[in-house]
Amino acid sequence: MYTVTVVRPLIAQHFLTVPNPGPEGDLHSHHFRVEVELAGEELNEYDYLVDIDEVEAALDAIEARYSDETLNDLPEFEGYNPSVERFARVVHERLSEEVSTGGVDRLTVTMWEDDVANAAYAAAPSS
């Protein structure tokens, strides 16, 4: 299986909306690291699994959307606790829409919220 991984830093804010969130219930920032891994069995006619420039362009758009924003205020988080797990899924859905993933069997988005903790969402891309 082939894999392509692209990593991008991103600073965003949130506060957790679960019962008794402790200090995470107060607005705070994370220096997230977005790690995107695309995996598939076959390369295309150019010997690419995916065009890395296209992935980077999609991450540019994601960075522009979420950088220095409060996740709780965005419509894609409405009705959800804006956890790092939910953020990973939201980014997965955006990438699935914006990247040509014809040969990709699995797209994994790992959101690192600091140097030791992360959450990931992995599934076949929706496109």
Residue pairs with C-beta under 8 A, 6 or more apart in sequence:
1 39
1 40
1 41
1 105
2 39
2 40
2 41
2 42
2 43
2 49
3 37
3 38
3 39
3 49
4 37
4 38
4 49
4 50
4 52
4 55
5 35
5 36
5 37
5 38
6 35
6 36
6 52
6 55
6 56
6 59
7 33
7 34
7 35
7 36
8 33
8 34
8 36
8 56
8 59
8 62
8 63
9 31
9 32
9 33
9 34
10 31
10 32
10 33
10 34
10 62
10 63
10 66
10 67
11 29
11 30
11 31
11 32
11 67
11 68
12 29
12 30
12 32
12 66
12 67
12 68
12 69
12 70
12 71
12 87
13 27
13 28
13 29
13 30
13 68
13 69
13 70
13 71
14 27
14 28
14 30
14 70
14 71
14 72
14 82
14 87
15 21
15 24
15 25
15 26
15 27
15 28
15 70
15 72
15 82
16 24
16 25
16 81
16 82
16 83
17 25
17 72
17 81
17 82
18 25
18 81
27 70
30 84
30 113
30 114
31 114
32 84
32 87
32 111
32 112
32 113
33 111
33 112
34 59
34 62
34 91
34 109
34 110
34 111
34 112
35 109
35 110
35 111
35 112
35 118
36 55
36 59
36 91
36 95
36 107
36 108
36 109
36 110
37 106
37 107
37 108
37 110
38 49
38 50
38 55
38 99
38 101
38 104
38 106
38 107
38 108
38 125
39 49
39 104
39 105
39 106
39 107
39 108
40 49
40 50
40 103
40 104
40 105
40 106
41 103
41 105
42 49
42 103
43 49
43 103
44 102
44 103
49 103
49 104
50 99
50 100
50 101
50 103
50 104
51 100
54 99
54 100
55 95
55 99
57 98
58 94
58 95
58 98
58 99
59 95
61 94
61 98
62 91
62 94
62 95
65 94
66 74
71 77
71 82
71 87
72 82
76 90
77 86
77 90
80 86
83 119
84 111
84 113
84 117
84 118
84 119
85 119
85 121
87 111
87 119
88 109
88 110
88 111
88 119
88 120
88 121
89 109
89 121
91 109
91 111
91 121
92 107
92 108
92 109
92 121
92 122
92 123
93 126
95 107
95 109
95 125
96 107
96 125
96 126
96 127
97 126
97 127
99 125
99 127
100 127
101 107
101 125
101 127
104 124
104 125
105 124
106 122
106 123
106 124
107 122
107 123
107 124
107 125
108 120
108 121
108 122
109 120
109 121
109 122
110 118
110 119
110 120
111 118
111 119
111 120
112 118
113 119
